[in-house]
Amino acid sequence: MRLIITDTNIIIDMIQAGALEHFVQLNFEICTTDLVVEEVKQPEQRLMLDAVINQGLLRVIELESDDIRRAFELKTGCNLKRITDKTVLLKAIDFQCMVLSGDKDLRKECLANGLEVHGSIWVMQQIWLAGTVSKEMMEALISALRRYARVPETELDKLLKDLD
C-alpha cells in the first residue's frame, strides 16, 4: 500500500466537504504529523478527525525533538515559514512518499525535492475512481468542496464533467 502524508488544509477540506470518511478509506496508507492534528481547532472538525485516527484509518506521526530541529534546519527555496509545513516536507523526504497539500509553497518544495504532490481535487478524483460513492454523492461532495475550499473552479467543473 502506497504511503501518503497530508497537511492540514487537505484534512480540513475533506472534513468540510463531508469526504473525510471516503478519503481515509482509499487504498493508501494515509498519515500526518501530530503538529497537523493540533492545527485542527474547531471542536466538530476535531471530533471527526479524532474518530478516524482512533479507528486506525489515519496514522499520526509523533514528532521527536530531533524531527523538529531537523525541520527548522531544513533549507527550502520557497522559504517555508510554518513549522507544520516543514515537518510534513521533512517526513515526506524521509519516507519518500506522496504529499497532499493545497499550500503553493509546500507544493513547490515537494516538487523541488522530487516528491509527488497533489491537492483536494486529486483526492476527490481518487474517491470517485475507488467506486465507493454514487454519482449523486460525488456531486454533493464536489459541491461542498466548492463552497468551503479554495480550489480552482475550472478543475472542479472538469471533475464534475468527468463523472458522466
C-alpha positions in Angstrom: 0.0 0.0 0.0 1.4 3.4 -1.0 2.2 5.9 1.8 0.8 9.4 1.6 1.4 12.3 4.1 -1.2 15.1 4.3 -1.1 18.6 5.5 -3.7 20.5 7.4 -5.7 22.1 4.6 -6.4 18.8 2.9 -7.8 17.3 6.1 -9.9 20.4 6.7 -11.1 20.4 3.1 -12.2 16.8 3.3 -14.0 17.4 6.6 -15.8 20.5 5.3 -16.8 18.6 2.1 -18.1 15.7 4.0 -15.5 13.5 2.4 -13.2 12.6 5.3 -14.5 9.0 5.7 -14.2 8.4 2.0 -10.7 9.9 1.9 -9.3 7.7 4.7 -10.7 4.6 3.2 -8.8 5.0 -0.1 -6.3 2.3 -0.9 -3.4 4.2 0.6 -1.7 4.4 3.9 -2.5 7.9 4.9 -0.5 9.7 7.6 0.1 13.1 9.0 2.1 14.7 11.8 1.0 15.5 15.3 1.5 19.2 14.5 -1.0 19.0 11.7 -3.6 17.3 14.0 -3.0 20.1 16.6 -3.9 22.7 13.9 -7.5 21.3 13.6 -9.0 23.5 16.3 -12.8 23.6 15.6 -14.4 21.1 18.0 -16.7 19.5 15.4 -13.8 19.1 13.0 -11.5 17.7 15.7 -14.1 15.1 16.7 -14.3 13.9 13.2 -10.5 13.8 12.8 -10.1 12.1 16.2 -12.6 9.4 15.1 -10.7 8.4 12.0 -7.4 8.4 14.0 -8.9 6.2 16.7 -10.2 3.8 14.0 -6.7 3.5 12.7 -7.6 5.0 9.3 -5.2 7.9 9.7 -1.8 7.4 11.2 -0.3 10.2 13.2 3.5 10.6 13.2 4.6 11.7 16.7 7.4 14.1 16.0 10.5 13.8 18.2 12.6 16.8 19.2 15.2 15.8 16.6 12.5 15.9 13.9 11.6 19.5 15.0 15.2 20.5 14.9 15.8 19.0 11.5 12.7 20.7 10.2 13.9 24.1 11.5 17.2 23.5 9.8 15.7 22.3 6.5 16.7 24.6 3.7 13.9 25.5 1.4 13.8 27.5 -1.8 10.4 29.0 -1.0 11.3 29.9 2.5 8.6 27.9 4.2 7.7 29.7 7.3 5.3 27.4 9.1 7.0 24.6 11.1 4.0 22.4 10.4 4.6 22.5 6.7 8.3 22.0 7.2 7.7 18.8 9.2 5.3 17.5 6.6 8.0 18.1 4.0 10.7 16.6 6.2 8.8 13.4 6.8 7.9 13.2 3.1 11.6 13.3 2.3 12.4 10.8 5.0 9.7 8.4 3.7 10.0 9.3 0.0 6.2 9.4 -0.1 3.5 11.4 -1.9 2.3 14.6 -0.3 -1.2 16.1 -0.2 -1.3 19.8 0.2 -3.0 22.9 -1.2 -0.2 25.2 0.0 1.6 26.7 -3.0 5.0 27.0 -1.3 4.9 23.5 0.2 3.9 22.1 -3.2 6.8 23.8 -4.9 9.2 22.4 -2.2 7.8 18.9 -2.7 8.4 19.1 -6.5 11.9 20.5 -5.9 12.6 17.5 -3.8 11.3 15.1 -6.4 8.2 14.3 -4.4 4.8 13.7 -6.0 2.3 16.2 -4.7 -1.5 16.6 -5.1 -4.4 18.6 -3.7 -8.0 18.2 -2.7 -9.3 17.8 -6.3 -7.0 14.8 -6.8 -8.3 13.3 -3.6 -11.9 13.7 -4.9 -10.9 12.1 -8.1 -9.4 9.2 -6.2 -12.7 8.8 -4.2 -14.6 8.7 -7.4 -12.2 6.2 -9.0 -12.5 4.0 -6.0 -16.1 3.4 -6.9 -17.3 3.8 -3.3 -19.8 6.7 -3.8 -22.7 7.2 -6.2 -22.6 9.9 -8.8 -25.1 11.9 -6.8 -23.0 11.6 -3.7 -19.9 12.6 -5.6 -21.7 15.7 -7.0 -22.7 16.6 -3.4 -19.1 16.2 -2.2 -17.8 18.4 -5.1 -20.4 21.0 -4.4 -19.5 21.1 -0.7 -15.8 21.3 -1.6 -16.6 24.2 -4.0 -18.4 26.1 -1.1 -15.7 25.6 1.6 -12.3 25.2 -0.1 -10.1 27.4 -2.1 -9.7 25.2 -5.2 -9.7 26.1 -8.9 -13.2 26.3 -10.2 -12.3 25.1 -13.6 -10.7 22.0 -12.2 -13.9 21.3 -10.2 -16.0 21.8 -13.3 -13.8 19.4 -15.2 -14.2 16.8 -12.4 -18.0 17.2 -12.5 -17.9 16.7 -16.2 -15.7 13.6 -15.9 -18.5 12.0 -13.7 -20.6 11.4 -16.8 
